[in-house]
């Protein structure tokens, strides 16, 4: 059971992580507007948003559960098409995901303990 000070500390950590993410996002957007460096267009796409949200969720929970990795993998898989033209990996994402989910469900069923 968490104490009051632990809850306050985790709230501060969450705000700190969110603040750092927003700070760096602001810097990247400012550099893009000033045309100081070449910033690729895929950096501001929806797959990158999935990756950022996944990393935020992971950092918020100290990367203890694996739910964050699903967002990062999906974002990365969809981002590869934008980052590397000609590589059509997005055509294989959903079939591969369904295969992995099916294998997981089958394997999970075998792991249940009998009462």
Secondary structure, 3 states (H helix, E strand, C coil): CCCHHHHHHHHHHHHHHHHHHHHHHHHHHHHHHHCCCCCCHHHHCHHHHHHHHHHHHHHHCCCCCCHHHHHHHHHHHHHHHHHCCCCCCHHHHHHHHHHHHHHHHHHHHHHCCCC
